[in-house]
Each structure stands twice: as C-alpha cells, then as structure tokens.
Amino acid sequence: MSNVVIVGTQWGDEGKGKVVDILTEKADLVVRFQGGNNAGHTLVVGGEKYALHLVPSGILHPAKRGLIGGGVVIDPVELLKEIDGLTQRGVKISPDNLLISERSHLILPYHQALDQARENSKGADKIGTTGKGIGPAYEDKSARIGLRLGDLRDLAHFRDKVKEALGEKNHLLTGLYGAAPVNLEELMAQAETWAQRLTPYLTDTRRQLQAAVNRGERVLFEGAQGIMLDLDHGTYPFVTSSNPVTGSVTAGAGLSPRAIDGVLALVKAYSTRVGSGPFPTELSDQTGHDLRERGLEYGTTTGRPRRCGWLDMVVVKTSVELCGVDHLAVTKLDVLAGLPELKIATHYLLDGARIDYLPADYRDLERCRPVYETWPGFEGNLSGVRRLGDLPLAARRYLNRVSELAGAPLGLVSVGPDRAETIILHDYFK
C-alpha cells in the first residue's frame, strides 16, 4: 500500500491522532482533507501530551510533511496559535514541512459570532455545535461568497469582500439575534497579521499531492470527525458540516479515488458521543460514569464530558460499508479491563421490529432500543502487551466478535494512550 485513509467509525474521538502518529513513521506525507478546528486529536508521545486541531498529526515526526487540503476550513487565529504552541515545544514547523491549500476557506469572526448566536437562540433545541464557526464557513463556501486563504495575498481585494459580507452578517447578528456587530477595521488589522504569517505556507496542494503520488511517496489521509457525524450519512441534524467518509478524500484533498490503496477504520472498544443527538447504547448509570473517568472521555477541543455507552456495531458496520474498509484499528481496549461483563449491540428494536440499520429520521433512532450480546469481562493491565496472543482470552474473544460483526479483519489494537502501547497486526506501507 502507498496511500492509506484513516477514518473513525463512530461519533469521533476514536483515537485517530494516535494511529495517524504511529503510521506516519513509515509515511512521507500526512494529509488532512476535511473539517475544521472543531475536532481535536490527542497524542501522547514519550509521556508528553499534544492536542492538535488543524495541523496534521504527523507533524510530530521530523522529516515528515503535513498537508492541509482545500476541503478544510481554517480559523487563522487558531492555526497560528497551534503552530506557535508546537514551535515553543520544540516541534519544527515551516513552509518546508507544512503545506496549506490556497483554496481552503477561512473561518472569520462573523462566522463564529453567527454560530454562537444561532445556537444560543435555540434554547433546549441546541444541536451541540462547538460554536467555532465551522458551519457558517461551509455555508458561505456553498453559497459562493466565502473567502479563501489565497485571498490574503491581496488585502485590498480581501477588504472589499469582507465589507460586502459584513453588510449581510451584521444585519443578521444585530437585527435577528441581538448580538454585537463585527467591526471591519478590527478584522482587517487581524488580516494583515494572517497575510504576513500564513501566505508563505500557501500553495496549490492538489498539484503537490499529485506530484508526491507520482513519485511513489507514501501518503496518509486523516479525517477530522467520525462517520456518524457525516453531513449526509450521519445522525442528521446532529452532525458536522462536512463529509469525513473515504470518498471525501477525492474532493477535499484533490486526488483520484483510484489512488487510494487502503482504508483503516478506527473502532473505539466502547461508544462515546459529544453534544446532542441520538445515542442508542448510551449508559446513564455508574458503568457509563466509570467509562468516562477511566477513558478520560472529555473533549480535546471543548473539554466537554463525553456521553459513554456500550459498543454499537450497527453504527460501526454502517461506517465500514460506507468507507470500503480493509482493516479495523480497535482503540482503548485497556479501558474495558476490570469490568465484570461487556455488551455489544448487534441490532435495534424499533417499535418492536428488529432492524440492523440506522433510520434516517433521528426521531426514529431515538426510539431504537439496542439488542445486546453479553460477553465476559477481563482483568489486567494491558499496556505492556505487544502481541495479540498475549491478551487475556476474554479480550481476544471480544475483539474477534467485533471483527466478525464489522466484516473486516483486525489491523491494529491500542492498549494504552502512548505511541508504544500498540499491537500492530498489519504493515500498511509495505
């Protein structure tokens, strides 16, 4: 394999950052193809924790390059903060190892203001957005009125476009939501800094990516969210504003689907979800609380506590089918150690009928009741295990059942947060 895509099969937070970081050791280029800074990847390297939101996870490896494709929406303030934070910790970042698409759309202050004003106006009907402006930025992109990073090369033109946009945005903010308007001059003062610092990183990333593929370089693609947050295939409307499915690599990164050689799907050994929306296997009891605390299930981006529940294989199987998965990477198996029994949802009951799919209407999904298989728990500290055969028998049986239900073989098992605490079963860059 030369070009591999990593996807999350649940609602995000499956551990994509760690797995990307591991596979980057043999990759040449790591590509982010969708989403914004509303998602975070937490990595633990040598006992040190890193939280990445826009910069590709592979940046922690010297001599590797990261690429942010045109399908990503970028908050320039957060991107610069992330670059500066990594630089202060000794991570070298320059236009030589970080390439940013000139076609990527900007998240501007009025996008954030609108995002937060809309969410606050919904009261109890909030969908759980992070308020970081991702949705409004994608709206402007689709409406063909967005500003792209390449526009920062001509600040006079940039100013004209922002001024035009503020005519509508400030009317909405003040007239509809009663919020404060965004000041043109203050925004332009920020834009001067963005232009000075970010334009050296800008390039035609599609051509750079194609050239890398033509040279036979090994490319790793990372999405930002889990498949159940996909705009079209997730639990709409409690979803993100882009498409983290494998097919989005073509549009978001700018590469033919024929160039994709393999897909690795991450499956957390249990289920979590942040924010609102249906969650059939959610546990509101002590077990759910214990999973949250043992797994440190708090959002990388927002710090919000994650809702926890048993593994839902209806969800995972759907994602595997959507993404053309070759192997599974099961993460956080170690969190389950010590639980007396484990459950796996294989089907739902909807109004008494047994189903094995996700209803399109979220109200139907909210009425679904999971049908569980019960499996024996296992004991022990798994962090030192490096071979599948050295896991407790009950853990191996649990993994085998997950693989069987998903219809894909195991490729990797994570037994702890550190890079080294991993069982590698398949070489993705032979």
DRENDO-1510 file (C-alpha; in Angstrom, 1 decimal, always signed):
<recs>
REC; n; res; u; v; w
REC; 1; MET; +0.0; +0.0; +0.0 .
REC; 2; SER; +1.2; +3.5; -0.8 .
REC; 3; ASN; -1.8; +5.7; +0.1 .
REC; 4; VAL; -3.9; +4.9; +3.1 .
REC; 5; VAL; -7.0; +6.7; +4.5 .
REC; 6; ILE; -7.9; +6.6; +8.2 .
REC; 7; VAL; -11.5; +7.1; +9.3 .
REC; 8; GLY; -13.4; +7.0; +12.6 .
REC; 9; THR; -16.4; +4.7; +12.6 .
REC; 10; GLN; -18.4; +6.3; +15.4 .
REC; 11; TRP; -19.0; +9.9; +16.5 .
REC; 12; GLY; -15.4; +10.9; +16.6 .
REC; 13; ASP; -12.9; +10.7; +19.4 .
REC; 14; GLU; -11.9; +7.1; +18.4 .
REC; 15; GLY; -8.1; +7.9; +18.7 .
REC; 16; LYS; -7.3; +8.9; +15.1 .
REC; 17; GLY; -4.5; +11.1; +16.2 .
REC; 18; LYS; -2.5; +8.3; +17.9 .
REC; 19; VAL; -3.0; +5.9; +15.0 .
REC; 20; VAL; -2.0; +8.6; +12.4 .
REC; 21; ASP; +1.0; +9.4; +14.5 .
REC; 22; ILE; +2.0; +5.7; +14.6 .
REC; 23; LEU; +1.6; +5.1; +10.8 .
REC; 24; THR; +3.4; +8.4; +10.0 .
REC; 25; GLU; +6.7; +6.6; +10.9 .
REC; 26; LYS; +6.5; +4.9; +7.5 .
REC; 27; ALA; +4.6; +7.6; +5.6 .
REC; 28; ASP; +6.1; +10.5; +3.7 .
REC; 29; LEU; +3.1; +12.9; +3.7 .
REC; 30; VAL; +0.1; +13.2; +6.0 .
REC; 31; VAL; -3.0; +14.9; +4.6 .
REC; 32; ARG; -6.0; +16.5; +6.3 .
REC; 33; PHE; -8.9; +16.6; +3.9 .
REC; 34; GLN; -12.0; +18.0; +5.7 .
REC; 35; GLY; -13.4; +19.7; +8.8 .
REC; 36; GLY; -12.0; +22.5; +10.9 .
REC; 37; ASN; -10.8; +23.1; +14.4 .
REC; 38; ASN; -14.0; +21.8; +15.9 .
REC; 39; ALA; -12.2; +18.4; +16.2 .
REC; 40; GLY; -9.1; +17.6; +18.2 .
REC; 41; HIS; -6.6; +14.8; +18.1 .
REC; 42; THR; -4.8; +13.9; +21.3 .
REC; 43; LEU; -1.4; +12.2; +21.1 .
REC; 44; VAL; +0.9; +11.0; +23.8 .
REC; 45; VAL; +4.5; +10.7; +22.7 .
REC; 46; GLY; +7.2; +9.9; +25.3 .
REC; 47; GLY; +4.8; +10.7; +28.1 .
REC; 48; GLU; +4.0; +14.2; +26.7 .
REC; 49; LYS; +0.5; +15.0; +25.6 .
REC; 50; TYR; -0.1; +17.0; +22.4 .
REC; 51; ALA; -3.6; +18.3; +21.3 .
REC; 52; LEU; -3.8; +19.0; +17.5 .
REC; 53; HIS; -6.8; +20.6; +15.8 .
REC; 54; LEU; -5.7; +21.7; +12.3 .
REC; 55; VAL; -2.1; +20.7; +11.9 .
REC; 56; PRO; -1.8; +17.1; +10.6 .
REC; 57; SER; -0.9; +14.7; +13.3 .
REC; 58; GLY; +2.2; +13.5; +11.5 .
REC; 59; ILE; +3.9; +16.9; +12.1 .
REC; 60; LEU; +5.4; +15.5; +15.3 .
REC; 61; HIS; +7.8; +13.3; +13.2 .
REC; 62; PRO; +10.9; +15.0; +12.0 .
REC; 63; ALA; +11.4; +14.9; +8.2 .
REC; 64; LYS; +7.7; +14.3; +7.5 .
REC; 65; ARG; +5.4; +16.7; +5.8 .
REC; 66; GLY; +1.8; +17.7; +6.6 .
REC; 67; LEU; -0.7; +19.0; +4.1 .
REC; 68; ILE; -4.0; +20.8; +4.7 .
REC; 69; GLY; -6.3; +20.3; +1.7 .
REC; 70; GLY; -8.8; +22.6; +0.2 .
REC; 71; GLY; -11.7; +20.8; +1.9 .
REC; 72; VAL; -10.6; +22.1; +5.3 .
REC; 73; VAL; -12.0; +25.3; +6.7 .
REC; 74; ILE; -9.3; +27.2; +8.6 .
REC; 75; ASP; -9.5; +29.6; +11.6 .
REC; 76; PRO; -6.3; +31.6; +11.1 .
REC; 77; VAL; -6.1; +32.6; +14.7 .
REC; 78; GLU; -6.3; +29.1; +15.9 .
REC; 79; LEU; -4.0; +27.8; +13.3 .
REC; 80; LEU; -1.3; +30.3; +14.2 .
REC; 81; LYS; -1.8; +29.6; +17.9 .
REC; 82; GLU; -1.3; +25.9; +17.2 .
REC; 83; ILE; +1.8; +26.5; +15.1 .
REC; 84; ASP; +3.3; +28.7; +17.8 .
REC; 85; GLY; +2.4; +26.3; +20.6 .
REC; 86; LEU; +4.1; +23.4; +18.8 .
REC; 87; THR; +7.1; +25.5; +18.0 .
REC; 88; GLN; +7.6; +26.5; +21.6 .
REC; 89; ARG; +7.7; +22.8; +22.5 .
REC; 90; GLY; +10.4; +22.1; +20.0 .
REC; 91; VAL; +8.4; +20.9; +17.0 .
REC; 92; LYS; +9.9; +22.5; +13.9 .
REC; 93; ILE; +7.2; +23.9; +11.5 .
REC; 94; SER; +7.9; +25.8; +8.3 .
REC; 95; PRO; +6.6; +26.0; +4.7 .
REC; 96; ASP; +9.0; +23.1; +4.0 .
REC; 97; ASN; +7.0; +20.6; +6.1 .
REC; 98; LEU; +3.6; +22.2; +6.3 .
REC; 99; LEU; +1.7; +22.9; +3.1 .
REC; 100; ILE; -1.7; +24.7; +3.2 .
REC; 101; SER; -4.1; +24.9; +0.3 .
REC; 102; GLU; -4.7; +28.3; -1.1 .
REC; 103; ARG; -8.2; +27.1; -1.8 .
REC; 104; SER; -9.0; +26.4; +1.9 .
REC; 105; HIS; -11.8; +28.6; +3.1 .
REC; 106; LEU; -11.3; +31.0; +6.0 .
REC; 107; ILE; -13.3; +30.9; +9.3 .
REC; 108; LEU; -13.8; +34.6; +10.1 .
REC; 109; PRO; -15.0; +36.3; +13.2 .
REC; 110; TYR; -18.5; +36.8; +11.8 .
REC; 111; HIS; -18.8; +33.0; +11.2 .
REC; 112; GLN; -18.1; +32.4; +14.9 .
REC; 113; ALA; -20.4; +35.1; +16.0 .
REC; 114; LEU; -23.3; +33.7; +13.9 .
REC; 115; ASP; -22.6; +30.2; +15.0 .
REC; 116; GLN; -22.8; +31.1; +18.7 .
REC; 117; ALA; -25.8; +33.4; +18.3 .
REC; 118; ARG; -27.8; +30.8; +16.4 .
REC; 119; GLU; -27.0; +28.1; +18.9 .
REC; 120; ASN; -27.9; +30.3; +21.9 .
REC; 121; SER; -31.2; +31.2; +20.3 .
REC; 122; LYS; -32.3; +27.6; +20.1 .
REC; 123; GLY; -32.5; +27.1; +23.8 .
REC; 124; ALA; -33.3; +23.4; +24.6 .
REC; 125; ASP; -33.2; +22.6; +20.9 .
REC; 126; LYS; -29.4; +23.1; +20.6 .
REC; 127; ILE; -27.6; +20.6; +18.4 .
REC; 128; GLY; -24.4; +20.9; +20.3 .
REC; 129; THR; -22.2; +22.8; +17.9 .
REC; 130; THR; -18.8; +23.9; +19.2 .
REC; 131; GLY; -19.5; +27.5; +18.2 .
REC; 132; LYS; -16.3; +27.8; +16.3 .
REC; 133; GLY; -17.9; +29.0; +13.1 .
REC; 134; ILE; -17.3; +25.8; +11.1 .
REC; 135; GLY; -20.9; +25.5; +9.8 .
REC; 136; PRO; -21.3; +29.2; +8.7 .
REC; 137; ALA; -18.0; +29.0; +6.9 .
REC; 138; TYR; -19.1; +26.0; +4.9 .
REC; 139; GLU; -22.4; +27.8; +4.2 .
REC; 140; ASP; -20.5; +30.7; +2.7 .
REC; 141; LYS; -18.4; +28.2; +0.7 .
REC; 142; SER; -21.5; +26.6; -0.8 .
REC; 143; ALA; -23.2; +29.9; -1.4 .
REC; 144; ARG; -20.0; +31.0; -3.3 .
REC; 145; ILE; -19.4; +34.0; -1.1 .
REC; 146; GLY; -16.6; +32.6; +1.1 .
REC; 147; LEU; -13.1; +34.0; +1.4 .
REC; 148; ARG; -10.2; +31.6; +0.9 .
REC; 149; LEU; -6.7; +31.7; +2.3 .
REC; 150; GLY; -5.4; +32.7; -1.2 .
REC; 151; ASP; -7.4; +35.9; -0.9 .
REC; 152; LEU; -5.0; +37.1; +1.8 .
REC; 153; ARG; -2.4; +37.7; -0.9 .
REC; 154; ASP; -4.4; +40.8; -2.0 .
REC; 155; LEU; -5.6; +42.6; +1.1 .
REC; 156; ALA; -7.4; +45.4; -0.9 .
REC; 157; HIS; -9.5; +42.8; -2.6 .
REC; 158; PHE; -9.9; +40.9; +0.7 .
REC; 159; ARG; -11.2; +44.1; +2.3 .
REC; 160; ASP; -13.8; +44.6; -0.4 .
REC; 161; LYS; -15.1; +41.1; +0.0 .
REC; 162; VAL; -15.2; +41.3; +3.8 .
REC; 163; LYS; -17.0; +44.7; +3.7 .
REC; 164; GLU; -19.6; +43.2; +1.3 .
REC; 165; ALA; -20.0; +40.1; +3.6 .
REC; 166; LEU; -20.5; +42.2; +6.7 .
REC; 167; GLY; -23.4; +44.0; +5.2 .
REC; 168; GLU; -25.4; +40.8; +5.5 .
REC; 169; LYS; -23.7; +39.2; +8.5 .
REC; 170; ASN; -24.0; +42.3; +10.8 .
REC; 171; HIS; -27.6; +42.7; +9.8 .
REC; 172; LEU; -28.3; +39.1; +10.9 .
REC; 173; LEU; -26.2; +39.5; +14.1 .
REC; 174; THR; -27.8; +42.7; +15.3 .
REC; 175; GLY; -31.3; +42.6; +13.7 .
REC; 176; LEU; -32.2; +38.9; +14.2 .
REC; 177; TYR; -30.1; +37.8; +17.1 .
REC; 178; GLY; -29.5; +41.0; +19.1 .
REC; 179; ALA; -25.7; +40.3; +19.1 .
REC; 180; ALA; -22.8; +42.7; +18.6 .
REC; 181; PRO; -21.7; +43.5; +15.1 .
REC; 182; VAL; -18.2; +42.6; +13.7 .
REC; 183; ASN; -16.0; +45.6; +13.1 .
REC; 184; LEU; -14.4; +45.9; +9.7 .
REC; 185; GLU; -11.3; +47.7; +10.8 .
REC; 186; GLU; -10.6; +45.3; +13.6 .
REC; 187; LEU; -10.9; +42.4; +11.3 .
REC; 188; MET; -8.6; +43.9; +8.7 .
REC; 189; ALA; -6.0; +44.6; +11.4 .
REC; 190; GLN; -6.0; +40.9; +12.1 .
REC; 191; ALA; -6.0; +40.0; +8.4 .
REC; 192; GLU; -2.7; +41.8; +8.0 .
REC; 193; THR; -1.1; +39.5; +10.5 .
REC; 194; TRP; -2.6; +36.5; +8.9 .
REC; 195; ALA; -1.4; +37.5; +5.5 .
REC; 196; GLN; +2.2; +38.1; +6.7 .
REC; 197; ARG; +2.5; +34.9; +8.6 .
REC; 198; LEU; +0.4; +32.4; +6.6 .
REC; 199; THR; +0.9; +33.2; +2.9 .
REC; 200; PRO; +4.4; +31.6; +2.9 .
REC; 201; TYR; +2.7; +28.3; +3.7 .
REC; 202; LEU; +0.1; +28.6; +0.8 .
REC; 203; THR; +0.4; +26.5; -2.3 .
REC; 204; ASP; -1.6; +24.5; -4.9 .
REC; 205; THR; -1.8; +21.4; -2.6 .
REC; 206; ARG; -3.6; +19.4; -5.3 .
REC; 207; ARG; -0.5; +19.6; -7.6 .
REC; 208; GLN; +1.8; +19.0; -4.7 .
REC; 209; LEU; -0.1; +15.9; -3.6 .
REC; 210; GLN; -0.3; +14.5; -7.2 .
REC; 211; ALA; +3.4; +15.0; -7.6 .
REC; 212; ALA; +4.0; +13.1; -4.4 .
REC; 213; VAL; +1.9; +10.2; -5.6 .
REC; 214; ASN; +3.6; +10.2; -8.9 .
REC; 215; ARG; +7.0; +10.0; -7.2 .
REC; 216; GLY; +5.7; +6.9; -5.3 .
REC; 217; GLU; +5.7; +8.6; -1.9 .
REC; 218; ARG; +3.6; +7.1; +0.8 .
REC; 219; VAL; +0.6; +9.3; +1.8 .
REC; 220; LEU; -1.6; +9.0; +4.9 .
REC; 221; PHE; -5.0; +10.8; +4.9 .
REC; 222; GLU; -6.7; +11.7; +8.1 .
REC; 223; GLY; -10.3; +12.9; +8.6 .
REC; 224; ALA; -11.4; +15.1; +11.4 .
REC; 225; GLN; -14.7; +13.6; +12.6 .
REC; 226; GLY; -16.3; +10.2; +12.9 .
REC; 227; ILE; -18.6; +8.9; +10.1 .
REC; 228; MET; -21.7; +9.2; +12.3 .
REC; 229; LEU; -21.1; +13.0; +12.1 .
REC; 230; ASP; -21.0; +13.0; +8.3 .
REC; 231; LEU; -23.3; +15.6; +6.9 .
REC; 232; ASP; -25.1; +13.2; +4.6 .
REC; 233; HIS; -24.7; +9.8; +6.3 .
REC; 234; GLY; -24.6; +10.7; +10.0 .
REC; 235; THR; -27.3; +11.2; +12.6 .
REC; 236; TYR; -28.6; +14.4; +10.9 .
REC; 237; PRO; -29.1; +17.2; +12.0 .
REC; 238; PHE; -26.7; +16.4; +14.9 .
REC; 239; VAL; -23.7; +16.2; +12.6 .
REC; 240; THR; -20.8; +18.2; +11.4 .
REC; 241; SER; -20.8; +20.4; +8.2 .
REC; 242; SER; -18.6; +18.3; +6.0 .
REC; 243; ASN; -18.0; +14.7; +4.9 .
REC; 244; PRO; -15.4; +12.5; +6.8 .
REC; 245; VAL; -16.2; +9.5; +4.6 .
REC; 246; THR; -13.4; +8.0; +2.5 .
REC; 247; GLY; -15.0; +9.4; -0.7 .
REC; 248; SER; -14.4; +12.9; +0.6 .
REC; 249; VAL; -10.6; +12.5; +0.0 .
REC; 250; THR; -11.2; +13.0; -3.7 .
REC; 251; ALA; -12.9; +16.4; -3.2 .
REC; 252; GLY; -11.2; +17.6; +0.0 .
REC; 253; ALA; -7.6; +16.7; -0.9 .
REC; 254; GLY; -7.8; +16.7; -4.7 .
REC; 255; LEU; -6.9; +13.1; -5.6 .
REC; 256; SER; -8.4; +10.4; -7.8 .
REC; 257; PRO; -10.2; +7.7; -5.8 .
REC; 258; ARG; -8.1; +5.2; -7.8 .
REC; 259; ALA; -5.0; +6.4; -5.9 .
REC; 260; ILE; -6.4; +5.2; -2.6 .
REC; 261; ASP; -4.8; +1.8; -1.8 .
REC; 262; GLY; -6.3; +1.1; +1.6 .
REC; 263; VAL; -8.7; +2.2; +4.4 .
REC; 264; LEU; -8.1; +1.7; +8.1 .
REC; 265; ALA; -11.2; +2.2; +10.3 .
REC; 266; LEU; -10.9; +3.1; +13.9 .
REC; 267; VAL; -13.3; +1.5; +16.4 .
REC; 268; LYS; -13.3; +2.6; +20.0 .
REC; 269; ALA; -13.9; -0.5; +22.1 .
REC; 270; TYR; -17.0; +1.2; +23.5 .
REC; 271; SER; -19.0; +4.2; +22.3 .
REC; 272; THR; -18.9; +7.9; +23.1 .
REC; 273; ARG; -20.6; +11.0; +21.8 .
REC; 274; VAL; -20.2; +14.7; +22.5 .
REC; 275; GLY; -23.1; +17.1; +22.3 .
REC; 276; SER; -26.7; +16.4; +21.5 .
REC; 277; GLY; -28.2; +13.7; +19.3 .
REC; 278; PRO; -29.5; +10.2; +19.4 .
REC; 279; PHE; -27.2; +7.6; +21.1 .
REC; 280; PRO; -28.9; +4.2; +21.3 .
REC; 281; THR; -26.3; +2.5; +23.6 .
REC; 282; GLU; -25.8; +5.4; +26.0 .
REC; 283; LEU; -25.3; +4.4; +29.6 .
REC; 284; SER; -26.6; +6.9; +32.2 .
REC; 285; ASP; -25.6; +4.6; +35.1 .
REC; 286; GLN; -22.4; +4.0; +37.1 .
REC; 287; THR; -20.9; +2.0; +34.3 .
REC; 288; GLY; -21.2; +5.0; +31.9 .
REC; 289; HIS; -19.6; +7.2; +34.5 .
REC; 290; ASP; -16.8; +4.7; +35.1 .
REC; 291; LEU; -16.1; +4.5; +31.3 .
REC; 292; ARG; -15.9; +8.3; +31.2 .
REC; 293; GLU; -13.4; +8.6; +34.1 .
REC; 294; ARG; -11.3; +5.5; +33.1 .
REC; 295; GLY; -11.1; +6.6; +29.5 .
REC; 296; LEU; -10.6; +10.3; +30.2 .
REC; 297; GLU; -13.5; +11.0; +28.0 .
REC; 298; TYR; -13.5; +14.8; +27.8 .
REC; 299; GLY; -13.4; +16.7; +24.5 .
REC; 300; THR; -10.0; +17.7; +23.2 .
REC; 301; THR; -11.4; +20.8; +21.7 .
REC; 302; THR; -14.1; +21.9; +24.2 .
REC; 303; GLY; -13.4; +19.9; +27.4 .
REC; 304; ARG; -17.0; +18.8; +27.4 .
REC; 305; PRO; -17.7; +15.4; +29.1 .
REC; 306; ARG; -18.4; +12.7; +26.5 .
REC; 307; ARG; -21.5; +10.6; +26.8 .
REC; 308; CYS; -20.5; +6.9; +27.1 .
REC; 309; GLY; -22.1; +3.6; +26.2 .
REC; 310; TRP; -21.6; +0.1; +25.0 .
REC; 311; LEU; -20.1; -0.7; +21.6 .
REC; 312; ASP; -22.7; -0.2; +18.9 .
REC; 313; MET; -22.0; -2.5; +15.9 .
REC; 314; VAL; -24.9; -1.2; +13.9 .
REC; 315; VAL; -23.0; +2.1; +13.8 .
REC; 316; VAL; -19.7; +0.5; +13.1 .
REC; 317; LYS; -21.0; -1.8; +10.4 .
REC; 318; THR; -22.6; +1.1; +8.6 .
REC; 319; SER; -19.4; +3.1; +8.6 .
REC; 320; VAL; -17.4; +0.1; +7.4 .
REC; 321; GLU; -19.7; -0.3; +4.4 .
REC; 322; LEU; -19.7; +3.4; +3.6 .
REC; 323; CYS; -15.9; +3.6; +3.6 .
REC; 324; GLY; -14.7; +0.4; +1.9 .
REC; 325; VAL; -12.7; -0.6; +5.0 .
REC; 326; ASP; -9.8; -3.0; +4.7 .
REC; 327; HIS; -8.8; -3.3; +8.4 .
REC; 328; LEU; -10.0; -2.3; +11.8 .
REC; 329; ALA; -8.0; -0.5; +14.4 .
REC; 330; VAL; -9.6; -1.1; +17.8 .
REC; 331; THR; -8.7; +1.5; +20.4 .
REC; 332; LYS; -9.0; +1.9; +24.2 .
REC; 333; LEU; -9.3; -1.8; +24.8 .
REC; 334; ASP; -7.5; -1.2; +28.0 .
REC; 335; VAL; -10.3; +0.9; +29.4 .
REC; 336; LEU; -12.6; -2.1; +29.5 .
REC; 337; ALA; -10.2; -4.1; +31.7 .
REC; 338; GLY; -11.8; -4.8; +35.1 .
REC; 339; LEU; -15.4; -4.7; +34.0 .
REC; 340; PRO; -17.3; -7.9; +35.0 .
REC; 341; GLU; -19.1; -8.1; +31.7 .
REC; 342; LEU; -19.2; -6.4; +28.3 .
REC; 343; LYS; -22.0; -5.8; +25.9 .
REC; 344; ILE; -22.1; -5.3; +22.1 .
REC; 345; ALA; -25.2; -4.0; +20.4 .
REC; 346; THR; -25.8; -6.1; +17.2 .
REC; 347; HIS; -29.3; -4.8; +16.2 .
REC; 348; TYR; -32.0; -2.4; +17.3 .
REC; 349; LEU; -35.7; -2.8; +18.1 .
REC; 350; LEU; -37.8; +0.0; +16.5 .
REC; 351; ASP; -41.4; -0.1; +17.6 .
REC; 352; GLY; -41.0; -3.9; +18.2 .
REC; 353; ALA; -39.4; -4.6; +14.8 .
REC; 354; ARG; -35.8; -5.9; +14.7 .
REC; 355; ILE; -33.6; -3.8; +12.4 .
REC; 356; ASP; -29.9; -3.7; +11.5 .
REC; 357; TYR; -29.6; -0.2; +10.0 .
REC; 358; LEU; -29.7; +3.4; +11.1 .
REC; 359; PRO; -33.1; +5.1; +10.5 .
REC; 360; ALA; -32.7; +8.4; +8.5 .
REC; 361; ASP; -35.1; +10.3; +10.9 .
REC; 362; TYR; -33.3; +11.0; +14.2 .
REC; 363; ARG; -36.6; +10.7; +16.0 .
REC; 364; ASP; -36.9; +7.1; +14.9 .
REC; 365; LEU; -33.3; +6.5; +16.0 .
REC; 366; GLU; -34.1; +7.9; +19.4 .
REC; 367; ARG; -36.9; +5.3; +19.8 .
REC; 368; CYS; -34.5; +2.5; +18.9 .
REC; 369; ARG; -33.6; +0.1; +21.7 .
REC; 370; PRO; -30.3; -1.9; +21.4 .
REC; 371; VAL; -30.3; -5.7; +21.2 .
REC; 372; TYR; -27.2; -6.8; +23.1 .
REC; 373; GLU; -24.9; -9.7; +23.2 .
REC; 374; THR; -23.2; -10.1; +26.6 .
REC; 375; TRP; -19.5; -11.2; +26.8 .
REC; 376; PRO; -17.3; -11.9; +29.8 .
REC; 377; GLY; -15.0; -9.2; +31.0 .
REC; 378; PHE; -11.3; -9.5; +31.5 .
REC; 379; GLU; -8.7; -8.3; +34.1 .
REC; 380; GLY; -5.2; -7.0; +34.0 .
REC; 381; ASN; -3.0; -4.1; +32.8 .
REC; 382; LEU; -2.8; -4.4; +29.0 .
REC; 383; SER; -0.3; -1.5; +28.5 .
REC; 384; GLY; +2.7; -3.8; +28.1 .
REC; 385; VAL; +1.1; -6.3; +25.7 .
REC; 386; ARG; +2.5; -6.2; +22.2 .
REC; 387; ARG; +1.2; -9.5; +20.7 .
REC; 388; LEU; -2.5; -10.4; +20.2 .
REC; 389; GLY; -1.9; -13.8; +21.7 .
REC; 390; ASP; -0.7; -12.3; +25.0 .
REC; 391; LEU; -4.1; -10.6; +25.6 .
REC; 392; PRO; -6.5; -12.3; +28.1 .
REC; 393; LEU; -8.6; -14.9; +26.3 .
REC; 394; ALA; -11.8; -12.9; +27.0 .
REC; 395; ALA; -10.3; -9.8; +25.4 .
REC; 396; ARG; -9.3; -11.8; +22.3 .
REC; 397; ARG; -12.8; -13.2; +22.0 .
REC; 398; TYR; -14.3; -9.7; +22.3 .
REC; 399; LEU; -12.0; -8.4; +19.5 .
REC; 400; ASN; -12.8; -11.4; +17.3 .
REC; 401; ARG; -16.5; -10.8; +17.7 .
REC; 402; VAL; -16.1; -7.1; +16.8 .
REC; 403; SER; -14.1; -8.1; +13.7 .
REC; 404; GLU; -16.8; -10.7; +12.7 .
REC; 405; LEU; -19.7; -8.3; +13.1 .
REC; 406; ALA; -17.9; -5.5; +11.2 .
REC; 407; GLY; -16.9; -7.8; +8.4 .
REC; 408; ALA; -13.3; -6.6; +8.4 .
REC; 409; PRO; -10.1; -8.1; +9.9 .
REC; 410; LEU; -8.1; -6.5; +12.7 .
REC; 411; GLY; -5.1; -4.5; +11.8 .
REC; 412; LEU; -4.2; -2.7; +15.0 .
REC; 413; VAL; -5.2; -2.8; +18.7 .
REC; 414; SER; -4.4; +0.1; +21.0 .
REC; 415; VAL; -3.8; -0.9; +24.7 .
REC; 416; GLY; -2.9; +2.5; +26.1 .
REC; 417; PRO; -2.6; +6.2; +25.2 .
REC; 418; ASP; +1.2; +6.2; +24.4 .
REC; 419; ARG; +2.5; +5.6; +20.9 .
REC; 420; ALA; +4.3; +2.5; +22.1 .
REC; 421; GLU; +1.2; +0.9; +23.7 .
REC; 422; THR; +0.0; -0.7; +20.5 .
REC; 423; ILE; -0.3; -4.1; +18.9 .
REC; 424; ILE; +0.5; -3.9; +15.2 .
REC; 425; LEU; -1.1; -6.7; +13.1 .
REC; 426; HIS; -0.7; -5.3; +9.6 .
REC; 427; ASP; +2.0; -3.3; +7.8 .
REC; 428; TYR; +0.2; -0.6; +5.9 .
REC; 429; PHE; +3.2; +0.7; +4.0 .
REC; 430; LYS; +5.0; -2.4; +2.7 .
</recs>
